[in-house]
Amino acid sequence: MNNADKQDLTANACLSWKLSHLLANWHFLDGDTTYWPCSPLFRPDAVITWGSKRWSPLSERIARHLNLPLIRVEDGFLRSFGLGVHGKPALSIVIDDLGLHYDPNNESRIEHLLNNADLSTTELRDRAQQGIITMQTQRLSKYNLWQQPDETLSRHLQTPYVLVVDQVADDASVKASGFDAAMASRLISAAQKENPGKTIVIKTHPDVTSGKKKSCLHGHWPDDAIIIDQALDPWSLLKNKPVVYTVSSQLGLEALISGSKVRCFGGPFYAGWGLTEDEMTFSRRKRKLTLEELFAAAYLLYPKYVDPYTGEKTEFENVAEILGDWKRCFSKRKANAVCVGISKWKQPRIRKVLEFGGIQVKFTNNLKKIESLSQRNETEIICWPRKTPKELIAASNQRRIKLTYIEDGFIRSKGLGAELTPPNSLVFDTSGIYFDPTSSSDLEKYLQSGNFDQGLEDRAQRLITLINKTKISKYNVGTHSVKLNIPENSRIILVPGQVEDDASIRLGTENISNNLQLLKHVRETNPDAYIIYKPHPDVETGLRIGIINTEQTQKFADEIAKHISAQSLLEQVDEVHTMTSTLGFEALCQEKKVVTYGRPFYAGWGLTLDKLHFEKRTRKLNLKQLIAGVLIQYPIYFDPITEQLCTPELLIVRLSTDDRKTLSNYARFRRTIMRMSRRISIP
């Protein structure tokens, strides 16, 4: 194989449709590559197979018969958001032309890299150091989609303990390490004898937890051990840096990254380099490595990464950022959700968002059923604020039923919710909701006391630039590039109309609480200004309450801006005067002066001129911090093309380019696999 260290391939034969389409539609490999299941009419340059699965013996025979290289493909070490057995696609794979990384009996490509590559260059060292920090701070692991420990388990994990990592009984890495009952007995015995007085905590494998596979250590568990068979975040088990005992689990590698001591009884690729205590000897592994050098090979050089939104090849850093965002979206969610007061047309989108995070979803308005389910610790009650039954609110206050509120986000869609356009962003708030200033919301709490590091502020600045460049707003309706005929040297004030029965007005205004009152007051206090009134899009279409007749509007406004996009209008004004409209927030992005007459979520932080007082908002924020909290940390974004969660940056690109015309590689791959009803086998 040419240029083997880079693993550039020119043509290959794959042994299954699934692997062929995975490699062809997701650009894991470099170069101009052809993939096709083997046939007598096709002369390949190499044979590709998946690991040591059932195709492997046949792959080996074909490769020997044709005198071709055999290349093995396996999941990468930062794989996905959820388990492969649950159908979650891989965001990284490893491609090995020498062997299998989990087989210590033969050399693999990663062992070759660890033995021979220069892993201490300045670039690799810096990337590895930052990568380790990213793994630690984002709590990244191979699969990433986990629940947090409950209160009982959390108490157990406060006491001194050692962590024994169980694995799947027929796992290839376990068998390659020569695992047997004697090794299982030695491992458990060592964990007990070397840690007197400490609790033995045994973590079963995720596939065992899901019921798909069998345990390898079962039958050797001590009677007094704590068995964790939940799908827990591995970092919650590594938080106190326990000693970790394993045969060959990747959790041992993640334990090294966390700073824990690791004892290996098998032969994983990360053993034998001076970073672990090993029961086996490794005659081929000659060097002593640092953690940064091991990380550089395992996460930066050996795997191939793919961007889940485009199917294009990418790097570790991009995939780590995406997985970190996905984890943040579900870090507070429970295993099950009961959704209340959700309109039927919104239910499919909300279901997709929650099920992407591995959450089982039910929709109901049956109060008895809701109360019954709420007694289960693993169930979250999610309500649409305006449609939450009063009886449920009363019951939640009386019986301390915890409610989570859901609403549309601030970069929502191309089209109005009143016209049944599904939302592409949502907020889930466990404290209140952002438009209700009478109680603290998760957003208000974060803006008041959250941490804004430099990286987050830099990202927020890039987001501001992108929003202004693409002219994206909440609903993205109206015509762009409409030039108004405004007199020169005028002070131009925009007054956005609102839906008058909107909760933000009912809960967040005092003396001025409807569109006509606002418009009249702005004219009285700014007699010389040129005032533009923009009706709310939902009101403009006649779908919601808040219309002012033309005669009344013309008494106080110099111009009525209908069917013009919000961003195009903002570019032409000096100030925005509003009760609680989100358009005031969008005006801040363009660094316009904003005057508020109510209590919107973006006011009270020192960036707006506020006519009402905010007792709880005492922190002064800069614009980047406000944007970071409101657009990056608070909402969840949904990509309508790939039907995955996404970043605000990607959604802005989708909305600004109308990228629905073509399906992504990811979507094509998924649809192709689903439609296949047969395999092509080797004659």
N, C-alpha and C positions, 0 to 999 in steps of 0.2 A: 504494500500500500504506500503510495507516494505521500511524503510529508506527514508521516504518521503522527508526530507529536501534535500537529494541528487538527488531525483527523478530518482533512479535506477529502471528500470522496467524489469520484466522477460518475460512477454508475453502480447500482447495487440491486440485488434481488432480495425481496422480502418474502417471508413465508406465510403471511396472512394479510387479508385485506385490511384489517384493523391497523397493523403496524405500518403497512404501506401508506395508508391515508394519513396516519399520524405524522409520518416523516415528510410526506409530500405537501400536505396542507399547512402544517406548522413548520416554519423554516428553521428547524433545529440545526441543519447542516449547512456548510459553506458550499459554494460552487454550483455548477450546473449538473444536477443529479437526477437520474431517472430511477423510479421505484416501480417494481411490478412483481407479483407473485411468480414464482419460477414456472417455466414451461419449456418444453423441448425447443420452441422456436425463439427463445430469448437467451442470449449469451451474456451473462452478467460479469462484472468485474469483481464482485464480492457477494457473499451471502450474509444477510442480516437476520438475526433472530432475537427474541426477547429472553434475556437472562438464561435461566436453566429450566424454563417451563417445558411443557410436553412436546413442543416443537424441537427442542434442543438436540436430542439424539438424531432426528432426521436431518436437522441443519448440519450437524457435524458430518454425517455420511455424505450429504450432497457436496459440502465443501471439499471433502477428501476426494470424492469421485471426480469433481471438476478441477481439482487442484487450485482452489480459490481460497482467499482469506475468509475466515469466519469472524464476523463482527457482532458483538453482543450489545444489546441496548437494555438499560435498566432505568428505573426512576432515579432522579437526582436527590440530593440531600435536603434541598429546600423545594419540596415537591408541589404542594397544592394547598388549597383551602378546603380541607376535608379529605376523607379516605378514598383511595382508588377503588375499593370494593363497593363504595357507594356511588361510583360513576363520576367522581370529581376528576377533571382532566389534569394532567401533569403540566406544570410550568417549567420543569427542568427534567432533563434526562442525562444519563451518562452513556457514552458510546466508547466501547472498549475493544480494541483490535488484538489485545494480548490475552485477556482472560476475564475473570469476574472479580470485582473489587472485594467481595465477601468470601472469596475462596483463598485461604492462606497457603494452600498447597501448590499454587501456581502463580507466576507473576501476572499482575494486571497493569493496565496503563497508569493507574494512580500510584501503584507501588513504584513503578518506573519513575514517575515524576518526583515522588518523595525521595527516592534514592539519588536521582541525577540532576534534576532541574535546579536552576538558580532561583531559589524562592525568597531571597533576601534583598532583591533590588528595591530601590527607594519606592518605586511605583507600587510594587506588590505589597511591600511592608505597610505603606500608608493605606492602601485599599483594605488590607487584611485587618489592620487596627481599627479602622472605621467600621468595617463589616462586623467585627466582634462586638463593638459598641452597639451597632444597629440590632444585631441578634439579641443582645441583652436588654436594650431599652424597649424594643418592639416585641420582645418575648416570642421570637420566631422559632419554629421547629419544623419538622418534616411535613406535618399535615396541617397544623395551625388552628383548626376549628375545634376548640375545646370549651368545656364549661369550667367555672371556678369551683373550688371545694365548698361544700356546705359548712355550716357553723360547727357541727360535730367533728368533721374531719379537720377543719382548721385548727380546732383545739388540740387534736392529736398531733398535728404537725408543728405545734409549738414546743413539744417535748423533744429531747434528744432522740434521734432515730437514724437508722441506716436504710438506704433505699436499694431493694433488690428488684431488678428489672426482669420480668418474665417475658418470654417470647413465644412465638407460634411453634407448635411441636414439629411441624414438617417444614419449617423455614429453611431455605437453602443455605443461609449463613450458619445456622445452627448445625445442620448436617455436615457442612464443609469443615466445621471445627471439631468434628468427631464427638459431638455431644452424645452422652448416654446417661443412664441413671447414676453412675458413679460420679460423673462431673456435676450433676445436679446436687448430689449429696455433699460433695466437696464445697460447692459454692455456698449452700445454705449454712453448712457447718462453719466455714470461714467467717461468714457474716456475723454469726452468733459469737464465736470465740474471740474474734478480733475487736468486738465492740461490746464488752460486758456492760450490762445495765441499760443498754439502748434498745428501743423498740425496733423490731424488724417490720418495715413497711414494704409490701410487695405490690408492684404496679403491673397489672396484666397488660398484654399487648392490645392496641386498639381493635384489631381484627377479632381478638378473643372477646373483648368487651361487646362488640357488635354482634356476637354470636356466629360469626362466619368461620372461625378457626378454633383449634384446641390449644391449650397451654402446654408448655414444655416442662415447667417446674411443678405443675400440680401433682400432688401426692408427696411432695417433699416440703410443703409449706409448714412451718412451725405452728403449733396449736394457738400460740398467743400472738401470732403475727397479725398485723392490720392489712387486709386485702383490699386493694383499690381496684374495683372493676368498672369505675365510671370513666367516661371519656374526658379526663381532666387535662387541663393545661400543664404540660410537663414542667414549666417554669415555676408553678406553684409548689411542686415537689422539690425543686432545686433551690428554692428561695433561701433556705438556711444552710446551703452547701453541705448536705450530708455526704458521707462516703457512699459511692455507688458501686454495686456489684452487678455484673452482667456477663452473659456468654459473649454476645457479639452485637448487641442492640445499638442502633444509632443514637439512642438516648444517652449512651455513654459518651459519644462525641459532643452532644449538646451539654452534657454535664461538665466536660472539660472546658467548654466555652463559658459556662456559668462560674467556673472557678472551683468546682468540686474535685475531690480525689476519686479516681476511677480504678476499680479492680476488674481485669478482664480474664475470664476463664476460657474463652475461645480465641479466634484469630481475626477480629475485625481489622480493616485497613488502617485504623488510627492507632492500633497497638504496635508495640515494638520499636517506637521512636523515642523512648525515654520520657513520655508524658503520662503513661499509665503503668500500673503494677500488673505484670503479666504472669499467668501460669504457664503459657506456652513459650517456646523459644522460636525466634524468627531469624534463621541463618542468613536470609537474603537482605534483611533490613539493616543496613550498615550505619546509618547516620543517627545522630541525636538532633532532634528538631525543636524549635520553639513552637508555641501555640500559633503564633502568627504565620509561620511557615506551613504548618499543617493546614490551617484555615485557607491559606492562599491556594494550595493544591486542591483541597476538597471542595471549596466553594467558588473559587475564581477561575481556575484553569481546567479542571477535569469535567465539570458539567457543561451542558449546553442549555441556555435559557431562552424562553419564548415569551413575547408580550401577549397576554391573553386577549387583548382588544384588537390586535392586528394580525396575529399569527406570525409576526416577523421575529427574527433572531434578536436577542437583547442581552443585557448583562445582569449580573447578580444584583447590582444596586437598584435597578428598576423593578425587578421582581420583588425584592425585599420591601421597597416602598409600597408597592401595590398590596402585598400581603399584610403589611403593617396597617394600611388604611382599612382593609377588610376586617382585620382583627379588632381595630378600634370600634368599628360599627357595631360589633356584636359582643363587646367585652362586658356589657351589663345585661345582656339578654339572657332569658332562661330557656330551658329545653323545649317548652311548649308555650303557645300563645293562644289566648281566646280573644278574638277581636269583636268589639261591640260598637254598634252604631255606624258601621261602614256601609256605604252605598254599594249596591251590587256591582255597578260598573267599575268601582275602584278595587273590588276584592281581588281580581286576578293579579293586578300589579302588586298589591300589598302581599299577597301570598307568595309571589315569586321572590320578592325582596327578602322576606323572612325565611323561606325555605332555602334560599341561597346560603343562609347562615346556619343551616341544619336544624331549623326550628319547625316543629310540628304545629300547624295552624288550624284553628276552627273559628268559624264565624257564627255568632248567635246573638240574639237579644233576649233570650230566655233567662230571667233573673235567677231562678232557682238553680239552673244549670251553671250559671256564672259563679254564684256563691259557692256551690259544691266544688267546682274546679279550683276556685281561689284558695281553698284550704290546702291544696297541694303545693309544697314549696317550689316545685319545678315549673309551675305555671304562672305566666305573666298575663294580666288583664290589660288589654290595649284598647283604648276608646278614642273615637273621634269626638272632640270636645263639644261641638254644637249639637251632636246627636246622642250624647250619653244619656241614658234614661235617668230621670231624677231619682227614681227608687234606688238605682245603683249608687249614685252619689251619696244618698242618705245612708245606705248600707255600708258604704266604704268608710264613712265618718264614724258610724256607730261601732262597726266590727273591725275597724282598722284593716280593711281590704285595700291593698296597695294598687293604685291605678297608674298606668302609663298612658300619656296622651300622645296622639299622632296627628300630624298636620302636614300640609304641603310645605316644601322647602322654598327657598328664595330664588333659585334658578329652576323653574318648574317644568316648562314645556314649550312647545311651539303650538300655541292654541290655548283656549280658555278652559278652566275646569267646569264652568257653567255650560260649556258645549260638550262636556263629557270627554275631554282630552285627558288621558291618563297622566298622572304626575311622574316625572323622572327624578324628583327628589322629595324626600320625606324627612321629617324630624320626629324622633321618639323621645319624649321628655318624661322622666320619672319623678320630677318635682312639681311641675305645673305645666305651663305652655308659654311660649315666648310673647304672645300678644296680650297676656293677662298680667298687668303690672301689680295686681292686688296680692299676688303670691309669687314667691321666687321660682323661677324656672331653672332648668339645667344650664341654659344659655346665660342667664343673668349671673348665676353662681360662677360660671367659668370666666365671664368677663370681669367679674369683681375680684376673683382670687386665683385664677388659673395662671399657669406658667407659659410665657411666650419666649421661647428661645430664639436665637438668631436665625437658625435654619427655618423656623416656622414663619418668622417675619419676612425673610427673604422670599419664601414661597408666596406669601400673601401679596408682596409687591409685584411679583410676576403675574399673579392672578388679576390684580387691578389692571395691569397693562393689557392683559389678554381680554378682559371684559370691555375695556374702552376701545380696543382695536376691533373687536368683533361686534360691538354694539349689542351685546346680549343683555336681556332684562328678565323679569320673572316669567312673563307669558310670551314675549317675542311676537306680538301682533302689531299690525299697523305698517305704514309705509316708511321706509328709510329715505334719507336724503331729500326731505321736503324743506325747502327754504321759505321761511315766513317773511312777509313784507313788514318788517319792524322799523319804526322811525330811528334814525341815527341818534346816538348819544342818549338813548333811553336806558333807564334801569329796568331790567326785564324780570318780572316775577312770574313763576309758574305756580299755579294752584291746582293740584291734582284732586279730582273728585274721588269719592270712595263709595263703597256699598254701605248704606247708612245703617243697616241692621247687622253689620259686621261686629263680631265680638270685640275686636280691638277698639272700636268706637264706644260700644256699650260699657266696656270695662276701663277704658283708658282716657276718657275725656270728661270735662266738667262743664264749663260755661259754653264752649263752642263744641257742638256735637252733631252738626249736619252740614252738608255742602254749602247751602245758601248762607248760613251763619258765618262760615269760614270765609267765603268769598266776599261777603259784605264787610266783615271786619278787616280783611286785608286791604280792601279799597279805602276804608275810612282811615286806616293808619298809614297808608302809602298813597296819598292822593295824586302824586306826580309820576308814579311808576306806570310802566306799560305791563298790564296784567293779562296773562294767558290762562284760560281755564281749560283743563283737559278732563273730560268725563271719564269715569272708570270704564274699562273695556266691557265688563259684565253689565254695567248700567247702559252703556252705549248700545249694546245689542238687545236691550229690553229684557234681560234675563234676571236682573236683580234690582233692588230698591235704591234710589238716590238721584233720580233725574231732576234737574232744574230746567224749567221751560226757558226757551230761547229769549223771551222778552225780559225775564228777570236776570238771566245771565248777562245780557248786554248792558244792564244798568251798572254793573260792577266790573265787568271784564272788557278789555279792549279787543280780545280775540278768543274764539272758541276753537280749540285744536282737536278736531275729530280725525280718527283713522290715521293718526301719525304715531310712529313708534316712540316709545318713551325715551330711548337713547338719542334718537335724532332730535327730539325736542329739547332734551337737557343740554345738548351742545350749543343751543341758541339762547339760553337764559342765564341770568346772573344768580338768581335765588330761587329756592323752592320753599313755599309756605304750606304746611300740611298739618292735619290732625295726627294721623298715625300711619299714613301710606308708606308702603315699601319703596315707593318712588323716591321718598326722601333719603332712604339708604342708598339707592342707586345714584342719587345726586352727589352723595359724599364720595363715591368712587371717582367722580369727575371733579372733585374738589370744589364743588359749588357751596355757597352759603345755604344752610338749611335752618329754617325756623319751625319749631314744633309747637302745637297748641294742645297736644295730648301727651300720652306717655308711650311712644313706640319703643321697641326693643333697642334701637340704635341711639336713643336720646339719653341724656344724663351722664354721658361719659366725657364731656368736655369738647365734643366735636360739633355740637349743634347749639343754636340759641333757643333755649327752652322757656316757654311761658308758664309751665307748671314745675313743681318741685319734685325731686327724686331723693327720698330719704335714704334708701338702701344702696344707691349707686354713688359711692364716694371715690371710686378709683378714676383717675384720668388716663385715658387711652389715646394712643396715636391711631391713625387710620389703618395702618398695617395690622395692629393688634385687633381692632374691631373686625376687620375682614377675616383674619385668621379664626376668630371665634365663631363668627356668623356663617361663613361659607366653607371653612375647612373642618373645624372640630365638631360642629353641631349637627349638620344634616348627613343623610345617607343618599348617595347618588346612584341612579340606575341607568345602565347603558341599554337603550332600546334595540341596539343591533345585536350584541352578543348575549343580552339578557343576563348580564352579570352586574354586580356592583362596580362602580367606577369612581374616578376622581372628578372633582368639579371641572378641572381643566379639560378632561376628555369630553364630558357632557357639553361644555361650551363649544368645543370643536364640532361635535355631532349636530348641535342645534344651529350653529352658524353656517355649516356646509350642507345641511340637509342630506346627511350621509346614508339615508334609508334606501337610496337608489340601488346600492349594491350590497350584498351580504358580505360580511368579513370572512376570512379564511376559517375562523373558528366556527361560525354559523354553518358554513358549507360542510365542514368536517363533521359536525354533529348531525346534520341532516343526512349526509351520505351514510354514516354508520347506522342511523336509525332505519333507513330504508333498505339496507342490505338484508336479504333473506337467505343468502347462501354463501358458502366459502368456496374458494378455488383450491383444490388440494393437489398435491404432487402425484403425478401418474405413477 
